Amino acid sequence: MDLTVLVPGSEAVVVDASIADGQVLVGADGVEAATGMTLTREGLCEGAVCTVYANDGEVDLAEAGLRLGQRSILDAEAAVMALAVPQRSRASAIDDLIAPGFTLPDLDGNDRSLEEFRGRKQLLVAFASW
Amino acid sequence: MAIDEDTEKIREGAVGITYPVLMDRDHLLCELYAISNVPTVIWIDENSRIARPNSVAFGNDMFVEFHNQPSEPFKDKIRDWVHTGKVDIPADQLPGAVEDLSDDEVDARLHFRVAAHLRREGSGAAATHFSKAEELAALDFTISRAAMPLTERDPFGEEFFALYEKWAEAGSPFHGLGRL
């Protein structure tokens, strides 16, 4: 089935998944689209760094997410899954005081990144209409 | 950074503002920076380091009678930082000053994100996820109050004041340094 995966900080992706017993099985393409990780014989890899993961060409996306420090929720009926921001990104902000980068659209829909303002002091103000 | 679904409403309030106003409809920053209420202000220095983490601070005194926190003292601290680079809190107190999100608070954000997505798609399944999010993080304003306008409830009405009271009774939980 087509599963929409809401990926933190970027566009949602649609992957081919089979869902059974709480598992969300996806192929190498799916796991790469959803997590940016490559599925190889060694396991789940980010560049040369791999997490050993026994697989026969398919991966449970929820479990793969957990291994990457990403919690997730699944609405099987609506065919939507959401993956959390990896815990290590937040830890870098909280413990190491390194501002995690992000890209968000401005009011005209143009993407802007925190990185653009490097070299200047920045005041990040979270506000809302509610 | 507007933690908000409604671009038009934010645009109305941003008339004349010359710095970038960004829309964070999926509450990405509430996950990345553990933001749990607005306004939350974070100082970031020239090297992309967090000079002063999450604080409650107001840009003006419009609601000062409600929250009792005048805007000027914090603005003075900002001016001081901009001119001298000095931060009013000792550097060794900053790492770990923001409490990390609990698993429930992360899951609440996931349910909120799914709810917002389904609502945009016009799906009735959105309501279940808004409720679930509010169950998991009832005193997190980026969940419970932000959900109000998306579920036909008034974020400035009775329900908000009841939420505020409950939050105050619980010791005003906030992910960050809190007030001055």
Interface residues (C-beta under 8 A of the other chain):
Chain A: T4 L6 P8 G9 A12 R71 S72 I73 D75 E77 A78 V80 A82 L83 A84 V85 Q87 S89 R90 A91 A93 I94 D95 D96 L97 I98 A99 P100 G101 F102 L104 P105 D106 L107 R112 L114 E115 R118 G119 R120 K121 Q122 L123 L124 V125 A126 F127 A128 S129 W130
Chain B: M1 A2 I3 D4 D6 T7 K9 I10 R11 G13 A14 P20 V21 L22 M23 D24 D26 L28 L29 C30 E31 L32 Y33 A34 I35 V38 P39 T40 V41 I42 W43 I44 D45 E46 N47 S48 R49 I50 A51 P53 G59 I78 W81 V82 L94 P95 G96 A97 V98 E99 D100 L101 D103 V106 D107 R109 L110 H111 R113 V114 H117 L118 S123 A125 H129 T142 R145 A146 M148 P149 P155
